[in-house]
Amino acid sequence: MSKTPDDSSEHSAVKNLDFVEKYFRFEEIESTNSFAKELKSFPASGLIVIRALKQSGGRGRREKSYFSDNSGGMWVSIVTPVKNISDHFIHNRALSLAVCETLKSIDRQISEKIKIKWPNDIYCGDRKIAGILLENIPANSNMIIAGLGLNVNMTSIDFPEELRQSATSMLIETGQILPVDLLLESILTAYRRFSQDSDIASIHEQYAENLYKKGSRAIIDHYDEGTFLTVEEDGQLKMQTERGYQLYSSGTLRFLES
């Protein structure tokens, strides 16, 4: 498995963005996030973008495997400077909104179906279309990695059998083959804008408006049940339970059938 970047001129859209300091593109790699953790030099203000056509060892939350061994997806990591290492949610929110904005702009028929499922998934209807994973870089506390897996040009049979009922792609939803590089350019541009916007209240209002199943009955981590109300500006989920309002900084949110 090669770790040598492919500098094909076909993929110049991202390289031409003035805020992208470095762009690595691989035919196949174990994990773009893992590659990012091995970097030794970092920009003062711009982004490092790492994209793979396939990942052999993609990871999701809590070290769960993440299916990304298919060239029809967008498997990418964004390395960005942060003022404070605790500002993870600023970048989670910015990338979530960037993905939503880009996907909604492609096809109006699916626009209302694109939602953010706390803490780091994007859904189209009731199926997952993208996942986000934020990680620290141990060697540099002033940088974070925002990993994104987005199902783009994948058919149902491209997914492992166990994911075919729970996952979807832009091809399945729209019937269109989409240029992944141009999609990435759009997402990066929107991510940069959302992450640098100082009007946090307005940005968060957009995020809250796009939340999946807000107001529905839910359970978090198999023990706390209640009504999912919203997500606070600091990224904590707010739920109404028998014990009153409760806030959660992390966890797995599962919705109950009404």
N, C-alpha and C positions, 0 to 999 in steps of 0.2 A: 504494500500500500504506500503510495508516494506521498511525501510531504513537500514536494516541489510545486510551487504555485504555477498555474497555467495563466499566462499573460495574453491570452487570445484577444485580438482587437475587436472581436465580436462583442465583447463585454466591456465597452468603454463608457456606458452611461453612468455607472457608479464612480468609475475612476475620474470622470470629469467634474464631479461635484467638488466645489472649492473647499468644503469643510471636511472632506475625506482625505486624511493625511496619507494613509496606506490602504491598499486594497489587495487582499490575497484571495485567489480563486483556485480551488482544488477540484480535480476530477473526483477524488474519493479521499476521505480522511476519517479517522476514528470519531472525532468530535471537534467541531469548531471551537466550542468553549474550552476544551482541554488544550487545543493549540494556543488559544489566547492566553491561557495561564502560563505558557512557556515563553511568552514574549519578554524581551530584555529592555527594549527602548519604547518610549511612549511619547505621544505628542502633548504639547502644553495646552492645546485648546481644541484641536480637531479630533476626528474619529479614526479609528482603525476598524476596517470592515473585513470580515473573513467569511467566505462563502464556499460551500462544498456542494457538488452535484449529488453526492451520496455521502452518508455517514454510516460507518459500520458499527459504531458504538454510541449512538445518540442517547443523551440523558435528559430526564425530566426532573420534577421535584422529588426530593427524598431519594435520589439516586435510582429512581425507576427508569427502566429502559424506555427509549422514545423511538418509535418507528420512523426512520428517516433514510432507509436504504433504497431510495427510489429517486431517480433524476427528475421526476415530475414535481418535486417539492422545492421549497425555498428553505435551505438550511443555512443559517447565517448567525454570526456573532458580531456584536457591535461593542468595541472597547471605547469607553468615553471617560474623560476626567470628571471627578465629582468634588464638590467643595467639602462635603461631609460624607463619610462612608455610611452614615445612617440614612442618607437620602435615597435609599433604594426605591421607595414608592414613587418618587418623582419620575424616575425612569421607567418603572413598570407602567405607570399611568400614561406617560408620553408615548411609549411604544404601543400600548393597547389602543390608544386613540388613533395613532398613526395607521395601524393596521385596519381599524374600523373605517377610518376616513377613506383610505385607498380602496378597500373592497366595496364600500358603498358607492363609490364614484364609478365603478365599472359597470354595474347593472342595477338599475332602479328597482327591478322586480325583486331583488333579494335584499335591498337596502334595509328594510325594516326587520329583516331576519338576523342581521349581523349584530351581535351583542357581546359584552364582556362578562365572562363568568369569573367572579372573584375566586382565587387571587390572581390567576395568570393564564387563563384560557380565553380564546375567542370562539364563539359559537355561531353557526349559521342554522337558525331554527333550533332544534334540539340535538344537533350533532357538532362535535368539535371540529373546527377547521384550522386552528392554530394554537400553539402553546408558547409560553414565554418562560425563560429561566434566567434569573439574575444571580450572579455569583461575584464574590470578591476575588481580587488578584492578590495572593499572599505576599508577593514581593513588592507590591505597590499599593498602599492604602488610599492613594489619591485617584485610583481608577476602578471602574467596575465593568463587568461583562454583562451585556444584555443579549441573551441567546433567543433566537426566534426560529420556530419551525412552522411553516405555512404550507398546507396542502394546496397545490396549484393545479397542475395538469395530470391528475391522477384519476383513474377510473376505479370503480368499486373493487374490481379484482386485483388491483395493485396493492390494496391493503391486506394485511394478515386477516384470516377469517374471523378472528376474535374481535377485530376492530370495525368490521363492515357495517354493523348496525349503529355504532356510536361515532364514527368519523365520517367526514365528507370532504369535498374539495371544491375549488372554484369551477373546475371542469364539470363535475357532477351537477353543481347548482345552476350553472349558466349555459353549459354546452359549448363554451368557448375555450380554445387553446390560447393561453395568455403568455406574453413575453416576460419571463421571470425577472430578467435584468431590469426592465423598465418598471415592473412592479416594485422591485427593491429600491430603485431610484426614488419612486414616489413615497415609499414608506420612510426611507431615510430622511428625505426632505421634510416630511411632516413631523417625524420624530425630533429632528433638530429644532423645529419651530416650537413644538409643544414643550420640550424639555428646557428651552431657554426663555419661554414666556414668563414674565414676572407676575402676571395676573392669575395667581394660583386659584382664586375663587372661581373665576370664569372657566378655567381649564377643568377644574374639578366638577363644576356643574355639568359640563359636557360628558365627563366620565360617568357621573351618577345617572345621567339621562340614558346612558347606553348599557346599564347593568342588566344582566340576564335574570329574569324572574324576580325582580324586586317586588316585595310584598307577598311573596309565596311562603308557604310552610317549608321549613328546612331543618336539617340536623347537621351539626358540625362535629366531625371526628367521633361519630357514633354515640355521643353522650348528651349533648346539649341540643334540645329541640325548641323551635320557636318560629317566629315570623321574621324573615330577612327584610330589614328595613332599608339599609343603605350602606355605603362605605364612607367613612369619615375622611377628611383631608389628609390625615396622616397614614391612611391605608388600612385602618382597622375596620373590620366588619362590625356592623351594629345590628343586634338581633333582640327582639322582644321575646322574653322567655317567662316562665312562671316565677322566676326570681327577679323579674324586672328587666331593664335594659342591660344587655351584656355586650362587651367589646372584645374582639378577637384579633390578634395581630397575625395569626397564621392558622392553618388547619385545612381540612378537606371538607368542602361544603357540598352536601347532597340534598337535593330537593325531594320532598315527599309528594306522592300522588294525592291530589285533592279528592 
